[in-house]
Amino acid sequence: MPIDLYYMDVSAPCRAVMMTAKILGVELNMKMTNLMAGEHMKPEFLAINPQHNVPTIDDDGFYLNESKAICGYLVNEYGKDDTLYPKDPKVRALVDQRLYFDMGVLYQRFGLVYYPIIMHGAKKLSETALKDLAVAIDFLETFLTKTKYAAADHLTVADIALVSSIATIEAVDKTHLDNHPKIQKWLETCKAEIPDYQELNQKGADGFGQWAQGALANRVNLFRYSQLHSISPNRSNMPIDLYYMEASAPCRSVMMTAKMVGVELNLKKTDLMAGDNMKPEYIKMNPQTQHPNYRRRWLLLERKQGHLRLSGQPTRKGRYTLPKRSQRATKIDESAVTELHGALDFLETFLTQNKYAACDHLTIADIALVSSASTIVATNKTIFDKYPKIQSWLEACKSEITDYEETNNSGAEAFGQWAGAALSKLESA
């Protein structure tokens, strides 16, 4: 039976799912979903995906959104082997890292450059956002100095996801890839290897490029576009070096995961405020210069039944508690607070479907979300008052996660005190 895919072809994440399915030989029943026309807000769509985003799949009653999750599911469920999403812990770790890099760094920064123009009527491109995007593209160039493909010496879902993004970036402005010969060579290699590439990816990327270029030239608006498109393995006992800050929620999710799977960590505190992450020896290991960073291994895998994979998800809390120093806020951004509550509403909805975030037992989804949720509540004790399911779930996770106080809560409280001090300065200013 074909899998229903709710999509838009201008969406890079949707095209990543389409390419993955084609390589696997999975038949898709394509259901064009026009976000500009509000089709994602219809009750029947909200019933299968309360986040109301695309891509979303319906595999005989199994509903799933988020392209990276969908691609992994397709390989695990329908792949003849694990080539696209290797089971080897180290290789899968790199694949996952590249997937998260695409979602949380590369494509996010691309969106920050062009979405304000396309969707919100901005008059010019942000120079800061352009510089941040250039740095993200540099990161990918660096990754490709180590392997022929993004994460290994063969095509994986990491390449498919990144190709969908890079093709879109190139379609908007080819000069973004100037002085990046490894990316250009890798892109041509992927184009030749992915079946039906032109139809599945390039066509949609070019469509987005025309849309963006039209918006930049003040020739196309969003309404007009809508009218036009109404159509676990053995391992050594050597400790893993973890470069971290305890106030960082992503770092704590790694610490909790390690504790749960019995992996010993050699904790190396890295003070970002003091610039420890910009030292040459750190940049050599991690050119992105962020936390958390591992040496010797990139992943803490897999719990006995394979429940735990890679943790770490971007959150919205930093948008109003920790503005960049160069953009120090003078008051809380109320629109960001509203968006945060929207995200919490999503989590509350997820928890109506399962005891835990993704199923009926603890997974790394819970660990990642707990690190974020505990940080949020440490910053604002009353924020979960209207979210009873989140409160109940958080208490359940606290009791189940080993050494919770040490591995997570103390760091969350430290962040809360830091944020509280900053907020007090705002109130007294």
C-alpha positions as CSV (number, residue, x, y, z in Angstrom):
1,M,0.0,0.0,0.0
2,P,1.4,3.4,-0.9
3,I,2.3,5.8,1.9
4,D,0.5,9.1,1.8
5,L,2.9,12.1,1.8
6,Y,1.6,15.5,2.5
7,Y,4.0,17.9,0.9
8,M,4.9,21.0,-1.1
9,D,7.6,20.6,-3.8
10,V,9.2,23.9,-2.9
11,S,9.9,22.5,0.6
12,A,13.5,21.1,0.9
13,P,12.5,18.8,3.8
14,C,9.6,17.4,1.7
15,R,12.0,16.7,-1.2
16,A,14.4,14.9,1.1
17,V,11.6,12.4,1.9
18,M,10.7,12.1,-1.7
19,M,14.3,11.2,-2.7
20,T,14.7,8.8,0.2
21,A,11.5,6.9,-0.8
22,K,12.6,6.7,-4.4
23,I,16.0,5.2,-3.5
24,L,14.2,2.7,-1.2
25,G,11.6,1.8,-3.8
26,V,8.8,3.0,-1.5
27,E,5.7,4.1,-3.4
28,L,4.2,7.4,-2.3
29,N,0.7,8.7,-2.7
30,M,1.5,12.4,-3.2
31,K,-0.9,14.8,-1.4
32,M,-0.1,18.4,-2.3
33,T,-0.8,20.6,0.8
34,N,-0.8,24.3,0.1
35,L,0.3,26.0,3.3
36,M,-0.3,29.5,1.8
37,A,-4.0,28.5,1.2
38,G,-4.2,27.2,4.8
39,E,-4.8,23.5,3.9
40,H,-2.5,22.5,6.8
41,M,-4.9,24.1,9.3
42,K,-7.9,22.0,8.2
43,P,-9.3,19.8,11.0
44,E,-8.6,16.6,9.1
45,F,-4.9,17.6,8.8
46,L,-4.6,18.7,12.4
47,A,-6.0,15.4,13.5
48,I,-3.0,13.6,12.0
49,N,-0.4,16.3,12.7
50,P,-1.1,18.9,15.4
51,Q,2.1,20.7,14.5
52,H,0.5,21.3,11.1
53,N,3.7,21.2,9.1
54,V,5.0,19.3,6.1
55,P,6.2,16.8,5.3
56,T,3.8,14.5,7.1
57,I,3.2,10.8,6.2
58,D,0.4,8.4,6.8
59,D,1.6,4.9,6.6
60,D,-1.6,2.8,7.1
61,G,-2.6,4.8,10.1
62,F,0.9,5.6,11.4
63,Y,1.4,9.3,11.3
64,L,4.8,11.0,11.4
65,N,6.1,14.5,10.7
66,E,9.6,16.0,10.6
67,S,11.6,15.0,7.5
68,K,14.6,13.6,9.4
69,A,12.4,11.3,11.4
70,I,10.5,10.2,8.3
71,C,13.7,9.4,6.3
72,G,15.0,7.4,9.2
73,Y,11.7,5.6,9.6
74,L,11.6,4.7,5.9
75,V,15.0,3.2,5.9
76,N,14.4,1.3,9.1
77,E,11.0,0.0,8.0
78,Y,11.5,-0.6,4.3
79,G,15.3,-0.6,3.5
80,K,16.8,-3.8,2.2
81,D,19.9,-2.9,4.2
82,D,21.2,-0.1,6.4
83,T,23.3,1.6,3.7
84,L,21.3,4.8,3.8
85,Y,21.1,4.9,7.6
86,P,23.9,2.7,8.9
87,K,23.5,0.9,12.2
88,D,27.1,1.1,13.1
89,P,27.1,3.5,16.2
90,K,29.9,5.7,15.0
91,V,28.7,6.0,11.5
92,R,25.1,6.6,12.5
93,A,26.3,9.2,15.0
94,L,27.9,11.2,12.2
95,V,24.8,10.8,10.0
96,D,22.6,12.0,12.8
97,Q,25.0,14.9,13.6
98,R,24.8,16.0,9.9
99,L,21.0,15.7,9.9
100,Y,20.8,17.9,13.0
101,F,23.3,20.3,11.4
102,D,21.1,20.6,8.4
103,M,18.0,21.2,10.5
104,G,19.4,23.4,13.2
105,V,22.2,25.3,11.5
106,L,22.3,25.2,7.7
107,Y,18.7,25.4,6.7
108,Q,17.7,27.5,9.7
109,R,20.3,30.1,8.8
110,F,19.2,30.0,5.2
111,G,15.6,30.7,6.4
112,L,16.8,33.6,8.5
113,V,18.3,35.2,5.4
114,Y,15.4,34.8,3.0
115,Y,12.1,34.1,4.8
116,P,11.8,37.6,6.2
117,I,11.9,38.9,2.6
118,I,9.6,36.2,1.1
119,M,7.0,35.9,3.9
120,H,7.2,39.0,6.1
121,G,7.8,41.9,3.8
122,A,11.3,42.8,4.8
123,K,12.9,45.3,2.5
124,K,16.5,44.0,2.5
125,L,18.6,41.1,3.5
126,S,20.2,40.9,6.9
127,E,23.9,41.2,6.7
128,T,24.3,39.4,10.0
129,A,22.1,36.5,8.7
130,L,24.1,36.4,5.5
131,K,27.4,36.1,7.4
132,D,25.9,33.3,9.6
133,L,24.8,31.4,6.5
134,A,28.2,31.7,5.0
135,V,29.8,30.2,8.2
136,A,27.3,27.3,8.0
137,I,28.3,26.6,4.4
138,D,31.9,26.8,5.5
139,F,31.2,24.1,8.1
140,L,29.8,21.8,5.4
141,E,32.9,22.4,3.2
142,T,35.0,21.3,6.3
143,F,33.0,18.2,6.8
144,L,33.6,17.2,3.2
145,T,37.4,17.3,3.7
146,K,37.1,14.2,5.8
147,T,34.8,12.0,3.8
148,K,33.6,11.8,0.1
149,Y,30.0,12.2,1.3
150,A,28.6,14.2,4.2
151,A,29.0,11.5,6.9
152,A,30.7,8.4,5.2
153,D,32.2,7.2,2.0
154,H,28.8,6.4,0.5
155,L,25.5,8.1,0.2
156,T,23.3,8.3,3.3
157,V,20.2,10.2,4.4
158,A,22.5,12.9,5.6
159,D,23.5,13.6,2.0
160,I,19.9,13.5,0.9
161,A,18.8,16.0,3.5
162,L,21.8,18.3,2.9
163,V,21.4,18.1,-0.9
164,S,17.8,19.3,-0.7
165,S,19.0,22.3,1.3
166,I,22.1,23.1,-0.7
167,A,20.2,22.8,-4.0
168,T,17.7,25.3,-2.7
169,I,20.4,27.7,-1.5
170,E,22.1,27.4,-4.9
171,A,18.8,28.0,-6.7
172,V,18.3,31.2,-4.8
173,D,21.9,32.5,-5.3
174,K,24.6,30.5,-6.9
175,T,27.3,32.7,-5.5
176,H,26.7,31.2,-2.0
177,L,28.7,28.1,-3.2
178,D,31.6,30.1,-4.7
179,N,34.9,29.2,-3.2
180,H,33.5,25.9,-1.9
181,P,34.9,23.3,-4.4
182,K,34.2,20.3,-2.2
183,I,30.6,21.2,-1.9
184,Q,30.3,21.7,-5.6
185,K,31.9,18.3,-6.4
186,W,29.8,16.5,-3.7
187,L,26.6,18.1,-5.1
188,E,27.3,16.9,-8.6
189,T,28.1,13.4,-7.3
190,C,24.8,13.3,-5.4
191,K,22.9,14.5,-8.4
192,A,24.3,11.7,-10.5
193,E,23.6,9.0,-7.8
194,I,20.1,9.9,-6.7
195,P,17.5,8.5,-9.1
196,D,15.1,10.9,-10.8
197,Y,17.0,13.8,-9.2
198,Q,15.8,16.4,-11.6
199,E,12.1,15.6,-11.0
200,L,12.4,14.9,-7.3
201,N,14.6,17.7,-6.1
202,Q,15.9,20.2,-8.7
203,K,12.5,21.1,-10.0
204,G,11.2,22.1,-6.5
205,A,14.5,23.8,-5.6
206,D,14.3,25.9,-8.8
207,G,10.7,26.7,-7.9
208,F,11.7,28.0,-4.5
209,G,14.6,30.0,-6.2
210,Q,12.2,31.7,-8.6
211,W,9.9,32.5,-5.7
212,A,12.7,34.0,-3.6
213,Q,14.2,35.9,-6.5
214,G,10.8,37.4,-7.4
215,A,10.3,38.5,-3.8
216,L,13.8,40.1,-3.8
217,A,12.9,41.9,-6.9
218,N,9.5,43.0,-5.4
219,R,7.7,41.2,-8.2
220,V,6.0,38.3,-6.4
221,N,4.1,38.3,-3.2
222,L,2.9,35.4,-1.0
223,F,-0.7,35.6,-2.1
224,R,0.3,35.5,-5.8
225,Y,2.5,32.4,-5.2
226,S,-0.5,30.7,-3.5
227,Q,-2.7,31.4,-6.5
228,L,0.0,30.0,-8.9
229,H,0.5,26.8,-6.8
230,S,-3.0,25.8,-5.9
231,I,-2.1,22.5,-7.3
232,S,23.9,-1.1,20.7
233,P,27.1,-2.8,20.2
234,N,30.4,-3.7,22.0
235,R,32.6,-0.8,23.0
236,S,35.8,-0.2,24.9
237,N,35.7,1.0,28.5
238,M,37.7,4.1,27.8
239,P,35.9,7.2,29.0
240,I,34.5,9.6,26.4
241,D,35.7,13.2,26.7
242,L,32.6,15.5,26.8
243,Y,33.2,19.2,26.3
244,Y,30.3,20.9,28.1
245,M,28.7,23.6,30.2
246,E,26.2,22.4,32.8
247,A,23.9,25.3,32.1
248,S,23.5,24.0,28.6
249,A,20.4,21.9,28.1
250,P,21.9,20.0,25.1
251,C,25.0,19.2,27.1
252,R,22.8,17.8,30.0
253,S,20.8,15.6,27.6
254,V,24.1,13.9,26.6
255,M,25.0,13.5,30.3
256,M,21.7,11.9,31.1
257,T,21.9,9.6,28.1
258,A,25.4,8.5,29.0
259,K,24.3,7.8,32.6
260,M,21.3,5.8,31.4
261,V,23.4,3.6,29.1
262,G,26.3,3.2,31.5
263,V,28.9,5.2,29.5
264,E,31.6,6.8,31.5
265,L,32.3,10.5,30.6
266,N,35.4,12.5,31.2
267,L,33.8,15.9,31.7
268,K,35.8,18.8,30.3
269,K,34.1,22.1,31.2
270,T,34.3,24.5,28.4
271,D,33.5,28.1,29.2
272,L,32.0,29.7,26.0
273,M,31.8,33.1,27.7
274,A,35.6,32.9,28.3
275,G,36.2,31.9,24.7
276,D,37.4,28.3,25.4
277,N,35.5,27.1,22.4
278,M,37.5,29.4,20.1
279,K,40.9,27.9,21.0
280,P,42.7,26.3,18.1
281,E,42.7,22.8,19.7
282,Y,38.9,23.0,20.1
283,I,38.2,24.3,16.7
284,K,40.3,21.4,15.3
285,M,37.9,18.9,16.8
286,N,34.7,21.0,16.2
287,P,34.8,23.8,13.6
288,Q,31.3,24.7,14.6
289,T,32.7,25.7,18.0
290,Q,29.5,24.7,19.9
291,H,28.5,22.5,22.7
292,P,28.2,19.6,23.3
293,N,31.3,18.1,21.6
294,Y,32.7,14.6,21.9
295,R,36.1,13.1,21.3
296,R,36.6,9.5,20.5
297,R,32.9,9.0,19.9
298,W,30.1,11.1,18.5
299,L,27.3,9.1,19.9
300,L,26.0,7.3,23.0
301,L,24.2,4.4,21.5
302,E,22.3,2.1,21.9
303,R,20.3,1.0,24.9
304,K,19.7,-2.8,25.0
305,Q,16.5,-2.7,23.0
306,G,17.8,0.1,20.8
307,H,15.6,2.7,22.4
308,L,18.3,5.4,22.7
309,R,19.8,7.1,19.7
310,L,21.1,10.6,19.5
311,S,19.8,13.5,21.6
312,G,19.8,17.2,21.2
313,Q,17.1,19.4,19.7
314,P,16.9,23.1,19.2
315,T,14.6,25.0,21.6
316,R,13.0,28.5,21.6
317,K,13.8,29.5,25.2
318,G,17.0,31.3,24.4
319,R,15.2,33.7,22.2
320,Y,14.0,35.8,25.1
321,T,16.2,34.7,28.0
322,L,19.6,34.9,26.3
323,P,19.9,37.4,23.5
324,K,23.3,37.6,21.8
325,R,25.6,40.0,23.5
326,S,25.8,42.1,20.3
327,Q,22.1,42.4,20.3
328,R,21.4,42.7,24.1
329,A,17.7,43.0,24.7
330,T,16.2,45.7,26.8
331,K,12.9,43.9,27.4
332,I,11.3,40.5,26.9
333,D,10.1,39.9,23.4
334,E,6.4,39.1,23.9
335,S,6.0,37.6,20.4
336,A,8.8,35.1,21.3
337,V,6.9,34.3,24.6
338,T,3.8,33.6,22.5
339,E,5.8,31.3,20.2
340,L,7.2,29.5,23.2
341,H,3.7,28.8,24.5
342,G,2.8,27.6,21.1
343,A,5.6,25.1,21.3
344,L,4.5,24.0,24.8
345,D,1.0,23.5,23.4
346,F,2.5,21.1,20.9
347,L,4.2,19.2,23.6
348,E,1.1,19.0,25.7
349,T,-0.7,17.6,22.7
350,F,1.9,15.0,22.1
351,L,1.6,13.8,25.7
352,T,-2.2,13.2,25.2
353,Q,-1.2,10.4,22.8
354,N,1.5,8.6,24.8
355,K,2.7,8.4,28.4
356,Y,6.1,9.7,27.2
357,A,7.0,12.0,24.4
358,A,7.1,9.5,21.6
359,C,5.8,6.2,23.0
360,D,4.9,4.4,26.2
361,H,8.5,4.3,27.6
362,L,11.4,6.6,28.1
363,T,13.4,7.4,25.0
364,I,16.0,10.0,24.1
365,A,13.2,12.2,22.9
366,D,12.2,12.5,26.6
367,I,15.7,13.1,27.7
368,A,16.2,15.9,25.2
369,L,12.9,17.5,26.0
370,V,13.4,17.1,29.7
371,S,16.6,19.0,29.5
372,S,14.8,21.9,27.7
373,A,11.6,21.7,29.9
374,S,13.5,21.8,33.1
375,T,15.5,24.8,31.9
376,I,12.3,26.6,31.0
377,V,10.7,26.0,34.3
378,A,13.8,27.0,36.2
379,T,13.6,30.3,34.4
380,N,9.9,30.7,35.1
381,K,8.3,28.6,37.8
382,T,4.8,29.2,36.7
383,I,5.1,28.6,33.0
384,F,3.8,25.0,33.2
385,D,0.7,25.9,35.3
386,K,-1.7,25.3,32.5
387,Y,0.1,22.2,31.2
388,P,-0.9,19.3,33.4
389,K,0.3,16.6,31.1
390,I,3.8,18.2,30.8
391,Q,3.9,18.5,34.6
392,S,3.0,14.9,35.1
393,W,5.4,13.7,32.4
394,L,8.3,15.8,33.8
395,E,7.8,14.3,37.3
396,A,7.8,10.8,35.8
397,C,11.0,11.4,33.9
398,K,12.7,12.9,37.0
399,S,12.0,9.7,38.9
400,E,13.2,7.4,36.0
401,I,16.3,9.2,34.9
402,T,19.4,8.0,36.8
403,D,21.0,10.6,39.0
404,Y,18.6,13.2,37.6
405,E,19.6,15.9,40.2
406,E,23.3,15.7,39.3
407,T,23.1,15.2,35.6
408,N,20.3,17.7,34.8
409,N,18.5,19.6,37.6
410,S,21.6,21.4,39.1
411,G,22.5,22.7,35.6
412,A,18.9,23.8,34.9
413,E,18.8,25.7,38.2
414,A,22.1,27.3,37.4
415,F,20.6,28.5,34.1
416,G,17.5,29.7,35.9
417,Q,19.6,31.8,38.3
418,W,21.6,33.3,35.5
419,A,18.4,34.1,33.5
420,G,16.7,35.4,36.7
421,A,19.6,37.8,37.3
422,A,19.4,39.1,33.8
423,L,15.6,39.6,34.0
424,S,16.0,41.4,37.3
425,K,18.3,43.9,35.6
426,L,15.7,44.5,32.9
427,E,13.0,45.1,35.5
428,S,15.2,47.6,37.4
429,A,16.4,49.4,34.3
